[in-house]
Amino acid sequence: MKKYDVFELVTHLRKCPDAFLKSSIFIIEKGINSSALIYDTYRLVNNDFLNNDFNIPGDGDLKGIDDNHWKAIHISIWLLNHHCFANTPSIVDKLYVFWFEELSNTSAYVNFKKWVNDEERAEEMVRLLLKCCEVLPSNENLEEAADKLSSLSSVDRHKVIEDSYNAHERVMKIKKEMAEKKAREAANAYGRE
């Protein structure tokens, strides 16, 4: 059974070469051939280098992916080149959801450089990949793994901040309405005297 040591994977991720931090050919003409990287990663993980039948969106959909998301995909491909993911066909069908759904959602809140330069964001990507692949990190049970990912989640943190902001706005609106009502009542009382 393979071991998925979070610390080892984070260390590997943070050593991502600059070549993976470049834009996709879907963004700039001389960019990285992202489709080729994705296909090669599918082949490496599946350990079937002749297979060309993998789940990938059409070119029209790929062109709609923004630069930050593409760079996050490239960084995750570097992560998937860690030896523990090689010859693991059980995760191949789960990579689509990771790349084109989960990473898309998270990349809306995380600049691509933070995946490599920030320890917590690197751990978030590792844990998000493991969750999507339905793989437990070494020495963790399902509840521990879910709790640790939740504590790192950029999407969850953004939601908490947004909810807090909205609650603050509601409180300020109520205070304003109460002050206006008090001012009207004072004006009415003053007008009667």
Secondary structure, DSSP 8 states (H G I E B T S, - for coil): -----HHHHHHHHTT--GGGGS-BTTTSTTSB-HHHHHHHHHHHHHT-TT--------HHHHHTS-HHHHHHHHHHHHHHTSGGGTT-GGGGGGHHHIIIIIHHHHHTTS-HHHHHH-HHHHHHHHHHHHHHTT---TT--HHHHHHHHHHH-HHHHHHHHHHHHHHHHHHHHHHHHHHHHHHHHHHHHHHH-
